[in-house]
Amino acid sequence: IHSRIEEIKNRISNVAQLDRDVEPLRQQGLTNPQIAQQLGRKESGIKRSASRLIAAGRIEPRKRGRKPKNLNS
């Protein structure tokens, strides 16, 4: 049981770290594919992280069909 608890704690820690990595990049206007490439992660994991962050009110959802802001403008 103790090893299973440690495994779960590690998994939660990894998820929390991914969310901390994704949040500022989304706030900078990067897309999920760009974030996945930058972090060397699968896009599906980035999408799940973004969904958690949106649900927690930490980032805003993107409007479908709208391109991210160009930060250089």
PQR file with spaces between the fields and no chain letter, atoms N, CA, C, O and H, PARSE charges and radii, in Angstrom:
ATOM       1  N    ILE     1       0.830   -1.197    0.000 -0.4000 1.5000
ATOM       2  CA   ILE     1       0.000    0.000    0.000 -0.0000 2.0000
ATOM       3  C    ILE     1       0.868    1.252    0.000  0.5500 1.7000
ATOM       4  O    ILE     1       0.558    2.207   -0.712 -0.5500 1.4000
ATOM       5  N    HIS     2       1.951    1.273    0.781 -0.4000 1.5000
ATOM       6  CA   HIS     2       2.797    2.466    0.865 -0.0000 2.0000
ATOM       7  C    HIS     2       3.432    2.802   -0.472  0.5500 1.7000
ATOM       8  O    HIS     2       3.552    3.976   -0.820 -0.5500 1.4000
ATOM       9  H    HIS     2       2.203    0.497    1.359  0.4000 1.0000
ATOM      10  N    SER     3       3.838    1.794   -1.224 -0.4000 1.5000
ATOM      11  CA   SER     3       4.443    2.071   -2.531 -0.0000 2.0000
ATOM      12  C    SER     3       3.405    2.632   -3.497  0.5500 1.7000
ATOM      13  O    SER     3       3.726    3.480   -4.330 -0.5500 1.4000
ATOM      14  H    SER     3       3.740    0.839   -0.941  0.4000 1.0000
ATOM      15  N    ARG     4       2.182    2.170   -3.393 -0.4000 1.5000
ATOM      16  CA   ARG     4       1.102    2.688   -4.249 -0.0000 2.0000
ATOM      17  C    ARG     4       0.799    4.141   -3.907  0.5500 1.7000
ATOM      18  O    ARG     4       0.561    4.958   -4.797 -0.5500 1.4000
ATOM      19  H    ARG     4       1.921    1.481   -2.717  0.4000 1.0000
ATOM      20  N    ILE     5       0.809    4.460   -2.616 -0.4000 1.5000
ATOM      21  CA   ILE     5       0.588    5.839   -2.175 -0.0000 2.0000
ATOM      22  C    ILE     5       1.691    6.746   -2.713  0.5500 1.7000
ATOM      23  O    ILE     5       1.412    7.843   -3.196 -0.5500 1.4000
ATOM      24  H    ILE     5       1.003    3.796   -1.893  0.4000 1.0000
ATOM      25  N    GLU     6       2.936    6.294   -2.634 -0.4000 1.5000
ATOM      26  CA   GLU     6       4.060    7.087   -3.158 -0.0000 2.0000
ATOM      27  C    GLU     6       3.932    7.273   -4.672  0.5500 1.7000
ATOM      28  O    GLU     6       4.223    8.350   -5.193 -0.5500 1.4000
ATOM      29  H    GLU     6       3.163    5.403   -2.243  0.4000 1.0000
ATOM      30  N    GLU     7       3.505    6.241   -5.363 -0.4000 1.5000
ATOM      31  CA   GLU     7       3.306    6.329   -6.815 -0.0000 2.0000
ATOM      32  C    GLU     7       2.256    7.390   -7.144  0.5500 1.7000
ATOM      33  O    GLU     7       2.434    8.185   -8.066 -0.5500 1.4000
ATOM      34  H    GLU     7       3.269    5.367   -4.940  0.4000 1.0000
ATOM      35  N    ILE     8       1.181    7.394   -6.396 -0.4000 1.5000
ATOM      36  CA   ILE     8       0.111    8.378   -6.620 -0.0000 2.0000
ATOM      37  C    ILE     8       0.606    9.783   -6.305  0.5500 1.7000
ATOM      38  O    ILE     8       0.314   10.718   -7.051 -0.5500 1.4000
ATOM      39  H    ILE     8       1.037    6.748   -5.646  0.4000 1.0000
ATOM      40  N    LYS     9       1.347    9.948   -5.216 -0.4000 1.5000
ATOM      41  CA   LYS     9       1.906   11.258   -4.869 -0.0000 2.0000
ATOM      42  C    LYS     9       2.822   11.767   -5.974  0.5500 1.7000
ATOM      43  O    LYS     9       2.772   12.944   -6.330 -0.5500 1.4000
ATOM      44  H    LYS     9       1.584    9.189   -4.610  0.4000 1.0000
ATOM      45  N    ASN    10       3.655   10.889   -6.515 -0.4000 1.5000
ATOM      46  CA   ASN    10       4.569   11.277   -7.592 -0.0000 2.0000
ATOM      47  C    ASN    10       3.796   11.681   -8.839  0.5500 1.7000
ATOM      48  O    ASN    10       4.155   12.649   -9.509 -0.5500 1.4000
ATOM      49  H    ASN    10       3.696    9.932   -6.225  0.4000 1.0000
ATOM      50  N    ARG    11       2.752   10.953   -9.146 -0.4000 1.5000
ATOM      51  CA   ARG    11       1.943   11.268  -10.323 -0.0000 2.0000
ATOM      52  C    ARG    11       1.276   12.634  -10.159  0.5500 1.7000
ATOM      53  O    ARG    11       1.254   13.437  -11.092 -0.5500 1.4000
ATOM      54  H    ARG    11       2.460   10.167   -8.601  0.4000 1.0000
ATOM      55  N    ILE    12       0.737   12.888   -8.978 -0.4000 1.5000
ATOM      56  CA   ILE    12       0.105   14.187   -8.703 -0.0000 2.0000
ATOM      57  C    ILE    12       1.137   15.308   -8.794  0.5500 1.7000
ATOM      58  O    ILE    12       0.852   16.373   -9.341 -0.5500 1.4000
ATOM      59  H    ILE    12       0.755   12.235   -8.221  0.4000 1.0000
ATOM      60  N    SER    13       2.319   15.074   -8.268 -0.4000 1.5000
ATOM      61  CA   SER    13       3.389   16.064   -8.323 -0.0000 2.0000
ATOM      62  C    SER    13       3.772   16.371   -9.767  0.5500 1.7000
ATOM      63  O    SER    13       3.988   17.531  -10.119 -0.5500 1.4000
ATOM      64  H    SER    13       2.551   14.209   -7.824  0.4000 1.0000
ATOM      65  N    ASN    14       3.858   15.342  -10.601 -0.4000 1.5000
ATOM      66  CA   ASN    14       4.200   15.525  -12.017 -0.0000 2.0000
ATOM      67  C    ASN    14       3.124   16.321  -12.742  0.5500 1.7000
ATOM      68  O    ASN    14       3.436   17.180  -13.567 -0.5500 1.4000
ATOM      69  H    ASN    14       3.682   14.400  -10.316  0.4000 1.0000
ATOM      70  N    VAL    15       1.864   16.042  -12.442 -0.4000 1.5000
ATOM      71  CA   VAL    15       0.752   16.762  -13.067 -0.0000 2.0000
ATOM      72  C    VAL    15       0.787   18.230  -12.641  0.5500 1.7000
ATOM      73  O    VAL    15       0.615   19.126  -13.468 -0.5500 1.4000
ATOM      74  H    VAL    15       1.610   15.344  -11.772  0.4000 1.0000
ATOM      75  N    ALA    16       1.008   18.471  -11.352 -0.4000 1.5000
ATOM      76  CA   ALA    16       1.068   19.845  -10.846 -0.0000 2.0000
ATOM      77  C    ALA    16       2.212   20.613  -11.496  0.5500 1.7000
ATOM      78  O    ALA    16       2.061   21.791  -11.822 -0.5500 1.4000
ATOM      79  H    ALA    16       1.147   17.743  -10.680  0.4000 1.0000
ATOM      80  N    GLN    17       3.358   19.956  -11.687 -0.4000 1.5000
ATOM      81  CA   GLN    17       4.499   20.610  -12.322 -0.0000 2.0000
ATOM      82  C    GLN    17       4.180   20.944  -13.772  0.5500 1.7000
ATOM      83  O    GLN    17       4.515   22.033  -14.239 -0.5500 1.4000
ATOM      84  H    GLN    17       3.481   18.999  -11.423  0.4000 1.0000
ATOM      85  N    LEU    18       3.544   20.034  -14.486 -0.4000 1.5000
ATOM      86  CA   LEU    18       3.170   20.307  -15.873 -0.0000 2.0000
ATOM      87  C    LEU    18       2.243   21.516  -15.929  0.5500 1.7000
ATOM      88  O    LEU    18       2.420   22.393  -16.774 -0.5500 1.4000
ATOM      89  H    LEU    18       3.273   19.150  -14.106  0.4000 1.0000
ATOM      90  N    ASP    19       1.264   21.571  -15.043 -0.4000 1.5000
ATOM      91  CA   ASP    19       0.347   22.709  -15.017 -0.0000 2.0000
ATOM      92  C    ASP    19       1.108   24.010  -14.755  0.5500 1.7000
ATOM      93  O    ASP    19       0.809   25.033  -15.371 -0.5500 1.4000
ATOM      94  H    ASP    19       1.120   20.858  -14.356  0.4000 1.0000
ATOM      95  N    ARG    20       2.087   23.981  -13.851 -0.4000 1.5000
ATOM      96  CA   ARG    20       2.895   25.179  -13.576 -0.0000 2.0000
ATOM      97  C    ARG    20       3.722   25.581  -14.787  0.5500 1.7000
ATOM      98  O    ARG    20       3.977   26.767  -14.994 -0.5500 1.4000
ATOM      99  H    ARG    20       2.330   23.149  -13.351  0.4000 1.0000
ATOM     100  N    ASP    21       4.140   24.615  -15.584 -0.4000 1.5000
ATOM     101  CA   ASP    21       4.909   24.914  -16.804 -0.0000 2.0000
ATOM     102  C    ASP    21       4.013   25.449  -17.915  0.5500 1.7000
ATOM     103  O    ASP    21       4.407   26.346  -18.660 -0.5500 1.4000
ATOM     104  H    ASP    21       3.932   23.651  -15.416  0.4000 1.0000
ATOM     105  N    VAL    22       2.816   24.900  -18.024 -0.4000 1.5000
ATOM     106  CA   VAL    22       1.900   25.264  -19.117 -0.0000 2.0000
ATOM     107  C    VAL    22       1.271   26.633  -18.883  0.5500 1.7000
ATOM     108  O    VAL    22       1.122   27.409  -19.827 -0.5500 1.4000
ATOM     109  H    VAL    22       2.496   24.171  -17.420  0.4000 1.0000
ATOM     110  N    GLU    23       0.905   26.936  -17.661 -0.4000 1.5000
ATOM     111  CA   GLU    23       0.158   28.170  -17.369 -0.0000 2.0000
ATOM     112  C    GLU    23       0.814   29.433  -17.939  0.5500 1.7000
ATOM     113  O    GLU    23       0.146   30.170  -18.664 -0.5500 1.4000
ATOM     114  H    GLU    23       1.027   26.305  -16.895  0.4000 1.0000
ATOM     115  N    PRO    24       2.080   29.716  -17.649 -0.5600 1.5000
ATOM     116  CA   PRO    24       2.646   30.964  -18.170  0.2800 2.0000
ATOM     117  C    PRO    24       2.793   30.969  -19.693  0.5500 1.7000
ATOM     118  O    PRO    24       2.717   32.022  -20.325 -0.5500 1.4000
ATOM     119  N    LEU    25       3.002   29.801  -20.269 -0.4000 1.5000
ATOM     120  CA   LEU    25       3.144   29.738  -21.724 -0.0000 2.0000
ATOM     121  C    LEU    25       1.816   30.025  -22.414  0.5500 1.7000
ATOM     122  O    LEU    25       1.781   30.713  -23.435 -0.5500 1.4000
ATOM     123  H    LEU    25       3.065   28.946  -19.755  0.4000 1.0000
ATOM     124  N    ARG    26       0.722   29.502  -21.861 -0.4000 1.5000
ATOM     125  CA   ARG    26      -0.607   29.826  -22.407 -0.0000 2.0000
ATOM     126  C    ARG    26      -0.912   31.301  -22.212  0.5500 1.7000
ATOM     127  O    ARG    26      -1.497   31.934  -23.091 -0.5500 1.4000
ATOM     128  H    ARG    26       0.750   28.944  -21.032  0.4000 1.0000
ATOM     129  N    GLN    27      -0.519   31.859  -21.062 -0.4000 1.5000
ATOM     130  CA   GLN    27      -0.757   33.274  -20.807 -0.0000 2.0000
ATOM     131  C    GLN    27       0.046   34.157  -21.763  0.5500 1.7000
ATOM     132  O    GLN    27      -0.342   35.293  -22.037 -0.5500 1.4000
ATOM     133  H    GLN    27      -0.044   31.344  -20.348  0.4000 1.0000
ATOM     134  N    GLN    28       1.159   33.638  -22.264 -0.4000 1.5000
ATOM     135  CA   GLN    28       1.970   34.359  -23.249 -0.0000 2.0000
ATOM     136  C    GLN    28       1.370   34.270  -24.649  0.5500 1.7000
ATOM     137  O    GLN    28       1.820   34.960  -25.564 -0.5500 1.4000
ATOM     138  H    GLN    28       1.474   32.716  -22.041  0.4000 1.0000
ATOM     139  N    GLY    29       0.361   33.427  -24.816 -0.4000 1.5000
ATOM     140  CA   GLY    29      -0.309   33.311  -26.108 -0.0000 2.0000
ATOM     141  C    GLY    29       0.109   32.118  -26.946  0.5500 1.7000
ATOM     142  O    GLY    29      -0.331   31.988  -28.088 -0.5500 1.4000
ATOM     143  H    GLY    29      -0.004   32.866  -24.072  0.4000 1.0000
ATOM     144  N    LEU    30       0.949   31.243  -26.405 -0.4000 1.5000
ATOM     145  CA   LEU    30       1.350   30.065  -27.168 -0.0000 2.0000
ATOM     146  C    LEU    30       0.186   29.089  -27.278  0.5500 1.7000
ATOM     147  O    LEU    30      -0.652   28.997  -26.380 -0.5500 1.4000
ATOM     148  H    LEU    30       1.307   31.348  -25.477  0.4000 1.0000
ATOM     149  N    THR    31       0.148   28.374  -28.373 -0.4000 1.5000
ATOM     150  CA   THR    31      -0.876   27.356  -28.597 -0.0000 2.0000
ATOM     151  C    THR    31      -0.430   26.051  -27.944  0.5500 1.7000
ATOM     152  O    THR    31       0.737   25.888  -27.586 -0.5500 1.4000
ATOM     153  H    THR    31       0.829   28.449  -29.102  0.4000 1.0000
ATOM     154  N    ASN    32      -1.373   25.128  -27.795 -0.4000 1.5000
ATOM     155  CA   ASN    32      -1.026   23.828  -27.220 -0.0000 2.0000
ATOM     156  C    ASN    32       0.074   23.122  -28.010  0.5500 1.7000
ATOM     157  O    ASN    32       1.001   22.591  -27.400 -0.5500 1.4000
ATOM     158  H    ASN    32      -2.321   25.261  -28.086  0.4000 1.0000
ATOM     159  N    PRO    33       0.008   23.093  -29.362 -0.5600 1.5000
ATOM     160  CA   PRO    33       1.099   22.444  -30.104  0.2800 2.0000
ATOM     161  C    PRO    33       2.456   23.126  -29.884  0.5500 1.7000
ATOM     162  O    PRO    33       3.485   22.455  -29.807 -0.5500 1.4000
ATOM     163  N    GLN    34       2.453   24.445  -29.785 -0.4000 1.5000
ATOM     164  CA   GLN    34       3.707   25.164  -29.535 -0.0000 2.0000
ATOM     165  C    GLN    34       4.256   24.826  -28.154  0.5500 1.7000
ATOM     166  O    GLN    34       5.461   24.637  -27.984 -0.5500 1.4000
ATOM     167  H    GLN    34       1.617   24.990  -29.848  0.4000 1.0000
ATOM     168  N    ILE    35       3.367   24.754  -27.173 -0.4000 1.5000
ATOM     169  CA   ILE    35       3.793   24.417  -25.812 -0.0000 2.0000
ATOM     170  C    ILE    35       4.328   22.993  -25.766  0.5500 1.7000
ATOM     171  O    ILE    35       5.353   22.727  -25.139 -0.5500 1.4000
ATOM     172  H    ILE    35       2.389   24.908  -27.311  0.4000 1.0000
ATOM     173  N    ALA    36       3.632   22.083  -26.430 -0.4000 1.5000
ATOM     174  CA   ALA    36       4.083   20.688  -26.457 -0.0000 2.0000
ATOM     175  C    ALA    36       5.482   20.592  -27.044  0.5500 1.7000
ATOM     176  O    ALA    36       6.339   19.876  -26.526 -0.5500 1.4000
ATOM     177  H    ALA    36       2.799   22.299  -26.939  0.4000 1.0000
ATOM     178  N    GLN    37       5.699   21.318  -28.127 -0.4000 1.5000
ATOM     179  CA   GLN    37       7.027   21.297  -28.758 -0.0000 2.0000
ATOM     180  C    GLN    37       8.075   21.894  -27.827  0.5500 1.7000
ATOM     181  O    GLN    37       9.157   21.330  -27.667 -0.5500 1.4000
ATOM     182  H    GLN    37       5.003   21.899  -28.548  0.4000 1.0000
ATOM     183  N    GLN    38       7.762   23.025  -27.217 -0.4000 1.5000
ATOM     184  CA   GLN    38       8.716   23.697  -26.341 -0.0000 2.0000
ATOM     185  C    GLN    38       9.062   22.843  -25.127  0.5500 1.7000
ATOM     186  O    GLN    38      10.219   22.802  -24.707 -0.5500 1.4000
ATOM     187  H    GLN    38       6.883   23.483  -27.348  0.4000 1.0000
ATOM     188  N    LEU    39       8.071   22.164  -24.562 -0.4000 1.5000
ATOM     189  CA   LEU    39       8.308   21.363  -23.361 -0.0000 2.0000
ATOM     190  C    LEU    39       8.725   19.926  -23.674  0.5500 1.7000
ATOM     191  O    LEU    39       9.091   19.171  -22.773 -0.5500 1.4000
ATOM     192  H    LEU    39       7.131   22.197  -24.903  0.4000 1.0000
ATOM     193  N    GLY    40       8.669   19.552  -24.955 -0.4000 1.5000
ATOM     194  CA   GLY    40       9.021   18.184  -25.316 -0.0000 2.0000
ATOM     195  C    GLY    40       8.020   17.172  -24.802  0.5500 1.7000
ATOM     196  O    GLY    40       8.383   16.061  -24.414 -0.5500 1.4000
ATOM     197  H    GLY    40       8.371   20.165  -25.687  0.4000 1.0000
ATOM     198  N    ARG    41       6.741   17.570  -24.801 -0.4000 1.5000
ATOM     199  CA   ARG    41       5.665   16.726  -24.292 -0.0000 2.0000
ATOM     200  C    ARG    41       4.664   16.451  -25.393  0.5500 1.7000
ATOM     201  O    ARG    41       4.665   17.118  -26.428 -0.5500 1.4000
ATOM     202  H    ARG    41       6.446   18.472  -25.115  0.4000 1.0000
ATOM     203  N    LYS    42       3.806   15.462  -25.169 -0.4000 1.5000
ATOM     204  CA   LYS    42       2.738   15.162  -26.118 -0.0000 2.0000
ATOM     205  C    LYS    42       1.663   16.233  -26.014  0.5500 1.7000
ATOM     206  O    LYS    42       1.365   16.736  -24.930 -0.5500 1.4000
ATOM     207  H    LYS    42       3.805   14.920  -24.328  0.4000 1.0000
ATOM     208  N    GLU    43       1.084   16.570  -27.169 -0.4000 1.5000
ATOM     209  CA   GLU    43       0.039   17.587  -27.185 -0.0000 2.0000
ATOM     210  C    GLU    43      -1.162   17.167  -26.341  0.5500 1.7000
ATOM     211  O    GLU    43      -1.816   18.018  -25.739 -0.5500 1.4000
ATOM     212  H    GLU    43       1.325   16.161  -28.049  0.4000 1.0000
ATOM     213  N    SER    44      -1.457   15.888  -26.286 -0.4000 1.5000
ATOM     214  CA   SER    44      -2.610   15.427  -25.497 -0.0000 2.0000
ATOM     215  C    SER    44      -2.435   15.772  -24.014  0.5500 1.7000
ATOM     216  O    SER    44      -3.407   16.127  -23.348 -0.5500 1.4000
ATOM     217  H    SER    44      -0.926   15.196  -26.775  0.4000 1.0000
ATOM     218  N    GLY    45      -1.227   15.674  -23.499 -0.4000 1.5000
ATOM     219  CA   GLY    45      -0.971   16.040  -22.110 -0.0000 2.0000
ATOM     220  C    GLY    45      -1.111   17.536  -21.882  0.5500 1.7000
ATOM     221  O    GLY    45      -1.578   17.972  -20.830 -0.5500 1.4000
ATOM     222  H    GLY    45      -0.437   15.386  -24.041  0.4000 1.0000
ATOM     223  N    ILE    46      -0.706   18.312  -22.868 -0.4000 1.5000
ATOM     224  CA   ILE    46      -0.833   19.770  -22.775 -0.0000 2.0000
ATOM     225  C    ILE    46      -2.308   20.156  -22.794  0.5500 1.7000
ATOM     226  O    ILE    46      -2.726   21.050  -22.058 -0.5500 1.4000
ATOM     227  H    ILE    46      -0.327   17.957  -23.723  0.4000 1.0000
ATOM     228  N    LYS    47      -3.094   19.490  -23.630 -0.4000 1.5000
ATOM     229  CA   LYS    47      -4.539   19.767  -23.684 -0.0000 2.0000
ATOM     230  C    LYS    47      -5.204   19.453  -22.345  0.5500 1.7000
ATOM     231  O    LYS    47      -6.047   20.217  -21.875 -0.5500 1.4000
ATOM     232  H    LYS    47      -2.755   18.765  -24.228  0.4000 1.0000
ATOM     233  N    ARG    48      -4.827   18.336  -21.736 -0.4000 1.5000
ATOM     234  CA   ARG    48      -5.399   17.992  -20.429 -0.0000 2.0000
ATOM     235  C    ARG    48      -5.004   19.022  -19.378  0.5500 1.7000
ATOM     236  O    ARG    48      -5.815   19.404  -18.534 -0.5500 1.4000
ATOM     237  H    ARG    48      -4.142   17.716  -22.118  0.4000 1.0000
ATOM     238  N    SER    49      -3.760   19.463  -19.435 -0.4000 1.5000
ATOM     239  CA   SER    49      -3.303   20.482  -18.495 -0.0000 2.0000
ATOM     240  C    SER    49      -4.085   21.779  -18.697  0.5500 1.7000
ATOM     241  O    SER    49      -4.538   22.389  -17.728 -0.5500 1.4000
ATOM     242  H    SER    49      -3.101   19.152  -20.120  0.4000 1.0000
ATOM     243  N    ALA    50      -4.245   22.198  -19.943 -0.4000 1.5000
ATOM     244  CA   ALA    50      -4.997   23.424  -20.231 -0.0000 2.0000
ATOM     245  C    ALA    50      -6.435   23.296  -19.740  0.5500 1.7000
ATOM     246  O    ALA    50      -7.000   24.261  -19.225 -0.5500 1.4000
ATOM     247  H    ALA    50      -3.877   21.703  -20.730  0.4000 1.0000
ATOM     248  N    SER    51      -7.022   22.131  -19.891 -0.4000 1.5000
ATOM     249  CA   SER    51      -8.394   21.916  -19.413 -0.0000 2.0000
ATOM     250  C    SER    51      -8.472   22.063  -17.898  0.5500 1.7000
ATOM     251  O    SER    51      -9.411   22.663  -17.374 -0.5500 1.4000
ATOM     252  H    SER    51      -6.562   21.348  -20.309  0.4000 1.0000
ATOM     253  N    ARG    52      -7.490   21.520  -17.202 -0.4000 1.5000
ATOM     254  CA   ARG    52      -7.468   21.669  -15.739 -0.0000 2.0000
ATOM     255  C    ARG    52      -7.310   23.130  -15.350  0.5500 1.7000
ATOM     256  O    ARG    52      -7.975   23.611  -14.433 -0.5500 1.4000
ATOM     257  H    ARG    52      -6.727   21.033  -17.627  0.4000 1.0000
ATOM     258  N    LEU    53      -6.431   23.832  -16.047 -0.4000 1.5000
ATOM     259  CA   LEU    53      -6.177   25.244  -15.737 -0.0000 2.0000
ATOM     260  C    LEU    53      -7.405   26.107  -16.020  0.5500 1.7000
ATOM     261  O    LEU    53      -7.705   27.030  -15.262 -0.5500 1.4000
ATOM     262  H    LEU    53      -5.891   23.442  -16.792  0.4000 1.0000
ATOM     263  N    ILE    54      -8.108   25.810  -17.097 -0.4000 1.5000
ATOM     264  CA   ILE    54      -9.340   26.537  -17.430 -0.0000 2.0000
ATOM     265  C    ILE    54     -10.386   26.274  -16.347  0.5500 1.7000
ATOM     266  O    ILE    54     -11.029   27.205  -15.860 -0.5500 1.4000
ATOM     267  H    ILE    54      -7.864   25.061  -17.712  0.4000 1.0000
ATOM     268  N    ALA    55     -10.555   25.007  -15.973 -0.4000 1.5000
ATOM     269  CA   ALA    55     -11.543   24.643  -14.951 -0.0000 2.0000
ATOM     270  C    ALA    55     -11.235   25.315  -13.614  0.5500 1.7000
ATOM     271  O    ALA    55     -12.149   25.647  -12.859 -0.5500 1.4000
ATOM     272  H    ALA    55     -10.033   24.251  -16.369  0.4000 1.0000
ATOM     273  N    ALA    56      -9.957   25.514  -13.323 -0.4000 1.5000
ATOM     274  CA   ALA    56      -9.548   26.154  -12.069 -0.0000 2.0000
ATOM     275  C    ALA    56      -9.576   27.679  -12.168  0.5500 1.7000
ATOM     276  O    ALA    56      -9.331   28.370  -11.179 -0.5500 1.4000
ATOM     277  H    ALA    56      -9.215   25.245  -13.937  0.4000 1.0000
ATOM     278  N    GLY    57      -9.874   28.205  -13.358 -0.4000 1.5000
ATOM     279  CA   GLY    57      -9.927   29.649  -13.548 -0.0000 2.0000
ATOM     280  C    GLY    57      -8.558   30.306  -13.617  0.5500 1.7000
ATOM     281  O    GLY    57      -8.434   31.514  -13.418 -0.5500 1.4000
ATOM     282  H    GLY    57     -10.074   27.644  -14.161  0.4000 1.0000
ATOM     283  N    ARG    58      -7.533   29.514  -13.897 -0.4000 1.5000
ATOM     284  CA   ARG    58      -6.169   30.046  -13.939 -0.0000 2.0000
ATOM     285  C    ARG    58      -5.788   30.574  -15.312  0.5500 1.7000
ATOM     286  O    ARG    58      -4.888   31.407  -15.423 -0.5500 1.4000
ATOM     287  H    ARG    58      -7.633   28.532  -14.059  0.4000 1.0000
ATOM     288  N    ILE    59      -6.463   30.100  -16.369 -0.4000 1.5000
ATOM     289  CA   ILE    59      -6.278   30.631  -17.719 -0.0000 2.0000
ATOM     290  C    ILE    59      -7.648   30.726  -18.371  0.5500 1.7000
ATOM     291  O    ILE    59      -8.605   30.078  -17.946 -0.5500 1.4000
ATOM     292  H    ILE    59      -7.194   29.423  -16.278  0.4000 1.0000
ATOM     293  N    GLU    60      -7.722   31.547  -19.412 -0.4000 1.5000
ATOM     294  CA   GLU    60      -8.966   31.703  -20.161 -0.0000 2.0000
ATOM     295  C    GLU    60      -8.983   30.727  -21.331  0.5500 1.7000
ATOM     296  O    GLU    60      -7.947   30.469  -21.944 -0.5500 1.4000
ATOM     297  H    GLU    60      -6.945   32.074  -19.757  0.4000 1.0000
ATOM     298  N    PRO    61     -10.154   30.186  -21.638 -0.5600 1.5000
ATOM     299  CA   PRO    61     -10.233   29.331  -22.823  0.2800 2.0000
ATOM     300  C    PRO    61     -10.065   30.179  -24.071  0.5500 1.7000
ATOM     301  O    PRO    61     -10.391   31.366  -24.078 -0.5500 1.4000
ATOM     302  N    ARG    62      -9.554   29.563  -25.122 -0.4000 1.5000
ATOM     303  CA   ARG    62      -9.425   30.245  -26.412 -0.0000 2.0000
ATOM     304  C    ARG    62     -10.743   30.168  -27.142  0.5500 1.7000
ATOM     305  O    ARG    62     -11.459   29.170  -27.057 -0.5500 1.4000
ATOM     306  H    ARG    62      -9.288   28.599  -25.117  0.4000 1.0000
ATOM     307  N    LYS    63     -11.054   31.212  -27.850 -0.4000 1.5000
ATOM     308  CA   LYS    63     -12.236   31.207  -28.714 -0.0000 2.0000
ATOM     309  C    LYS    63     -11.918   30.364  -29.937  0.5500 1.7000
ATOM     310  O    LYS    63     -10.857   30.521  -30.541 -0.5500 1.4000
ATOM     311  H    LYS    63     -10.472   32.022  -27.919  0.4000 1.0000
ATOM     312  N    ARG    64     -12.815   29.483  -30.301 -0.4000 1.5000
ATOM     313  CA   ARG    64     -12.597   28.643  -31.488 -0.0000 2.0000
ATOM     314  C    ARG    64     -12.542   29.526  -32.720  0.5500 1.7000
ATOM     315  O    ARG    64     -13.334   30.455  -32.878 -0.5500 1.4000
ATOM     316  H    ARG    64     -13.677   29.356  -29.810  0.4000 1.0000
ATOM     317  N    GLY    65     -11.596   29.221  -33.587 -0.4000 1.5000
ATOM     318  CA   GLY    65     -11.468   29.942  -34.835 -0.0000 2.0000
ATOM     319  C    GLY    65     -10.677   31.244  -34.733  0.5500 1.7000
ATOM     320  O    GLY    65     -10.429   31.911  -35.738 -0.5500 1.4000
ATOM     321  H    GLY    65     -10.952   28.466  -33.459  0.4000 1.0000
ATOM     322  N    ARG    66     -10.285   31.597  -33.516 -0.4000 1.5000
ATOM     323  CA   ARG    66      -9.474   32.800  -33.340 -0.0000 2.0000
ATOM     324  C    ARG    66      -8.022   32.415  -33.158  0.5500 1.7000
ATOM     325  O    ARG    66      -7.695   31.461  -32.452 -0.5500 1.4000
ATOM     326  H    ARG    66     -10.487   31.055  -32.700  0.4000 1.0000
ATOM     327  N    LYS    67      -7.171   33.165  -33.798 -0.4000 1.5000
ATOM     328  CA   LYS    67      -5.746   32.922  -33.638 -0.0000 2.0000
ATOM     329  C    LYS    67      -5.272   33.577  -32.355  0.5500 1.7000
ATOM     330  O    LYS    67      -5.832   34.586  -31.927 -0.5500 1.4000
ATOM     331  H    LYS    67      -7.437   33.940  -34.371  0.4000 1.0000
ATOM     332  N    PRO    68      -4.235   33.004  -31.733 -0.5600 1.5000
ATOM     333  CA   PRO    68      -3.680   33.635  -30.528  0.2800 2.0000
ATOM     334  C    PRO    68      -3.136   35.019  -30.857  0.5500 1.7000
ATOM     335  O    PRO    68      -2.773   35.298  -32.000 -0.5500 1.4000
ATOM     336  N    LYS    69      -3.082   35.875  -29.854 -0.4000 1.5000
ATOM     337  CA   LYS    69      -2.533   37.211  -30.044 -0.0000 2.0000
ATOM     338  C    LYS    69      -1.095   37.112  -30.493  0.5500 1.7000
ATOM     339  O    LYS    69      -0.347   36.233  -30.065 -0.5500 1.4000
ATOM     340  H    LYS    69      -3.377   35.648  -28.926  0.4000 1.0000
ATOM     341  N    ASN    70      -0.722   38.035  -31.368 -0.4000 1.5000
ATOM     342  CA   ASN    70       0.669   38.162  -31.757 -0.0000 2.0000
ATOM     343  C    ASN    70       1.327   39.056  -30.721  0.5500 1.7000
ATOM     344  O    ASN    70       0.981   40.232  -30.607 -0.5500 1.4000
ATOM     345  H    ASN    70      -1.330   38.749  -31.715  0.4000 1.0000
ATOM     346  N    LEU    71       2.249   38.525  -29.984 -0.4000 1.5000
ATOM     347  CA   LEU    71       2.848   39.260  -28.881 -0.0000 2.0000
ATOM     348  C    LEU    71       3.749   40.388  -29.354  0.5500 1.7000
ATOM     349  O    LEU    71       4.099   41.268  -28.567 -0.5500 1.4000
ATOM     350  H    LEU    71       2.530   37.569  -30.077  0.4000 1.0000
ATOM     351  N    ASN    72       4.129   40.378  -30.622 -0.4000 1.5000
ATOM     352  CA   ASN    72       5.032   41.405  -31.143 -0.0000 2.0000
ATOM     353  C    ASN    72       4.273   42.616  -31.668  0.5500 1.7000
ATOM     354  O    ASN    72       4.898   43.592  -32.083 -0.5500 1.4000
ATOM     355  H    ASN    72       3.844   39.664  -31.261  0.4000 1.0000
ATOM     356  N    SER    73       2.953   42.581  -31.660 -0.4000 1.5000
ATOM     357  CA   SER    73       2.180   43.702  -32.193 -0.0000 2.0000
ATOM     358  C    SER    73       2.053   44.800  -31.184  0.5500 1.7000
ATOM     359  O    SER    73       1.432   45.825  -31.463 -0.5500 1.4000
ATOM     360  H    SER    73       2.446   41.788  -31.323  0.4000 1.0000
